[in-house]
Amino acid sequence: MNLRPFLAPLIVAFLGCAAAHAQDNQTIVVYGASGSIGGLIVDEALERGHAVIGVSRSPDRLTVEHANFTPMQGDVTDIESFTAVTSGADGVVISVQGTPEGDFAPENSTHALAAGTAAEALVGMENAPYVLQIGGATTMLPTVEDMLANAPFPVSEGTEPYAMLIGHKVALDTYQASDIDWTVLTPPFNIMGWTFNGITDTQRRGEYRTSTTGFVTDAEGNMSIYVADLAAAAIDELENRAFVRQRFTIGY
């Protein structure tokens, strides 16, 4: 089912079946393909029949063995590299985060720089790909003060957690000010089956609900998603393009 933007808060389930998808056989570039969430997104795209270009600064880390998978060296923070890698693609997934060693300025976080790179590289590009970046849960909150107050870990300015957290807001702000086709997929606070150390559980429900205005919660007020359904939601959006130039979140 393809939601109109103004219907998004009404919460509609995407079943993820290939016959329902609007755009098949895409070429999808995945930055962060060697990461846990990025790796699941690669697997999901390949399972649906898409061609995937997995990008890493060290492509030897990309060990996927599939006829439709191509490992490629690239830098998501370098405009020339980004342009070369993504030209001719249908979609781009950016599933990266991090901070330079000793640099805790949010605007210099990897995810913030990636958004700026995409916005600059793709503006004016003929047949530019649709960009989906995995965001941070706290960006669903209205202010920086709210983000800091509701952070899942202690955060103070001038620290790495602060740069990571606020860097996601910088990325979202960058896209909102840009003139490219983008979306930011913001997961809920509880991503089940995933930790910073990797994937612990790949079960899925095969459906989820969406919103552009606030967190999706269940009857008990919980906000959660299995990491495998998060990966499915990323590919669903590249296929259906329901939230172009919007940020959206998912949950059960």
C-alpha positions in Angstrom: 0.0 0.0 0.0 1.4 3.4 -1.0 0.6 6.1 1.6 0.0 9.7 0.6 2.0 12.0 2.8 -1.1 13.4 4.5 -2.3 9.9 5.4 1.0 8.8 7.0 -0.1 9.5 10.6 -3.1 7.2 10.1 -0.8 4.3 10.4 -0.9 1.8 7.5 0.9 -1.6 7.4 3.3 -2.4 4.6 3.4 -6.2 4.0 6.7 -6.2 2.1 5.6 -8.6 -0.6 7.4 -8.1 -4.0 4.1 -8.0 -6.0 3.0 -4.9 -4.1 6.1 -2.8 -4.8 5.9 0.0 -7.3 9.5 0.0 -8.6 11.3 -3.3 -9.2 14.8 -4.1 -10.4 16.5 -1.1 -9.1 20.2 -0.4 -8.7 20.7 0.6 -5.0 23.9 2.0 -3.5 24.3 1.2 0.2 26.8 3.2 2.3 27.4 1.3 5.5 27.0 -2.1 3.7 29.5 -3.7 6.0 27.6 -2.6 9.1 25.0 -4.6 10.9 21.9 -2.5 9.8 23.4 -1.7 6.4 24.2 -5.4 5.9 20.6 -6.3 6.5 19.4 -3.7 4.1 21.8 -5.2 1.5 20.3 -8.6 2.1 16.8 -7.3 1.9 17.4 -5.6 -1.4 19.1 -8.6 -2.9 16.3 -10.9 -1.8 13.9 -8.7 -3.7 15.9 -8.9 -6.9 17.6 -5.5 -6.8 21.2 -4.9 -7.9 23.2 -3.6 -4.9 26.5 -1.7 -4.9 28.0 -2.0 -1.4 30.3 0.9 -0.6 33.2 0.9 1.9 36.5 2.7 2.3 37.8 -0.9 2.7 35.8 -3.0 0.2 37.6 -6.2 1.3 35.3 -6.0 4.3 32.3 -6.6 2.0 32.0 -10.3 1.8 28.6 -10.7 0.3 28.5 -13.4 -2.3 25.6 -12.8 -4.7 25.5 -12.3 -8.5 23.7 -9.0 -8.0 26.1 -7.6 -5.4 29.1 -5.4 -6.4 31.6 -4.2 -3.7 33.0 -0.8 -4.4 35.5 1.6 -2.7 34.1 4.9 -1.8 33.8 7.7 0.8 30.3 9.0 1.8 31.9 12.3 2.9 33.7 13.0 -0.4 31.6 14.7 -3.1 33.7 13.5 -6.1 33.6 9.9 -4.8 29.9 10.1 -4.0 29.1 11.5 -7.4 31.1 8.8 -9.2 29.6 5.9 -7.2 25.9 7.0 -7.2 25.6 8.3 -10.8 23.2 6.0 -12.7 21.7 4.5 -9.5 18.0 4.5 -8.7 18.4 4.7 -4.9 21.0 5.4 -2.3 20.9 4.2 1.3 23.1 5.9 3.9 23.4 3.9 7.0 26.5 5.4 8.7 27.3 7.3 11.8 30.4 8.1 13.8 32.7 11.0 14.7 36.3 11.8 13.7 38.8 11.0 16.5 38.9 13.8 19.0 36.4 16.0 17.0 33.0 16.3 18.7 31.4 18.9 16.6 28.0 17.6 15.5 28.4 19.1 12.0 31.6 17.0 11.6 29.9 13.7 12.5 30.0 11.2 9.7 26.2 11.2 9.3 26.0 15.0 9.1 28.8 15.1 6.6 27.1 12.4 4.5 23.9 14.4 4.3 25.8 17.4 3.1 27.7 15.4 0.6 24.5 13.9 -0.9 22.8 17.3 -1.0 25.7 18.9 -2.9 26.6 16.0 -5.2 23.0 15.2 -6.4 21.5 18.7 -6.8 21.2 19.2 -10.6 22.2 15.7 -11.4 20.2 14.3 -14.3 18.0 11.4 -13.1 19.5 11.7 -9.6 18.9 8.8 -7.3 16.5 8.9 -4.3 18.4 9.1 -1.0 17.3 7.4 2.1 19.3 8.0 5.3 18.9 6.1 8.5 18.4 8.8 11.2 18.4 9.0 15.0 15.3 8.4 17.1 15.6 11.7 19.1 15.2 13.8 15.9 11.4 13.0 16.1 11.4 15.4 19.1 10.8 19.1 18.4 13.8 20.8 20.0 17.4 20.2 20.9 16.5 20.5 24.6 13.9 17.8 24.2 16.4 15.6 22.3 19.0 16.0 25.1 16.4 15.4 27.9 15.1 12.2 26.3 18.4 10.8 25.1 18.9 7.1 25.9 22.3 7.8 27.4 23.9 10.7 29.2 24.7 13.6 26.9 26.7 16.8 27.5 28.0 19.3 24.9 31.5 18.7 23.8 31.4 15.0 24.1 31.1 12.2 21.5 27.5 11.2 22.4 26.5 14.8 21.9 28.1 15.0 18.5 26.4 11.7 17.5 23.0 12.8 18.8 22.9 16.3 17.4 24.7 15.2 14.2 21.5 13.4 13.2 19.6 16.7 13.6 22.2 18.5 11.5 21.8 15.8 8.8 18.0 16.2 8.9 18.2 20.0 8.7 20.6 19.7 5.7 18.1 17.6 3.8 15.2 19.8 4.6 17.1 22.8 3.2 18.2 20.9 0.1 16.7 20.6 -3.4 17.2 16.8 -3.9 14.8 13.9 -3.4 15.5 12.5 0.0 13.9 10.8 3.0 15.2 10.2 6.5 14.0 6.9 8.1 13.9 7.5 11.8 13.7 4.3 13.9 12.1 4.2 17.3 14.2 4.2 20.5 13.9 0.4 20.8 15.4 -1.4 17.8 15.0 -5.1 18.8 17.5 -7.6 17.7 20.3 -5.0 17.3 23.0 -3.6 19.5 26.1 -1.5 18.7 28.0 -4.7 18.7 25.9 -6.3 15.9 22.7 -8.2 15.1 21.4 -10.5 17.8 18.0 -11.5 16.3 16.7 -11.3 12.7 13.1 -12.2 13.4 10.4 -9.9 11.9 6.7 -9.3 12.0 6.5 -8.5 8.3 4.4 -5.4 8.9 4.8 -2.0 10.7 3.0 1.3 11.0 4.3 4.7 9.9 4.1 8.4 11.0 5.6 11.7 10.0 4.5 13.6 13.1 5.4 11.6 16.1 6.5 8.2 17.4 4.4 5.1 16.6 3.4 3.5 19.9 1.4 0.4 20.7 -1.5 0.1 23.2 0.9 0.1 26.1 2.8 3.1 24.9 5.9 1.1 23.7 7.8 2.2 20.6 9.8 -0.5 19.0 10.7 -2.3 15.7 12.7 -5.4 14.9 15.9 -4.5 13.0 14.8 -6.8 10.1 11.6 -4.9 9.7 13.6 -1.6 9.8 15.7 -3.0 6.9 12.5 -4.0 5.0 11.0 -0.5 5.6 14.1 1.1 4.0 13.7 -1.0 0.8 9.9 -0.5 0.9 10.5 3.3 0.8 12.9 3.1 -2.1 10.4 1.1 -4.0 7.2 3.0 -3.1 8.6 6.5 -2.5 5.8 7.4 -0.1 7.8 10.0 1.9 9.8 12.0 -0.6 11.3 15.1 1.0 10.0 14.1 4.4 11.2 12.4 7.6 9.2 9.4 8.8 9.3 6.9 11.6 8.0 3.3 12.0 6.9 1.0 14.8 4.3 -1.6 15.7 
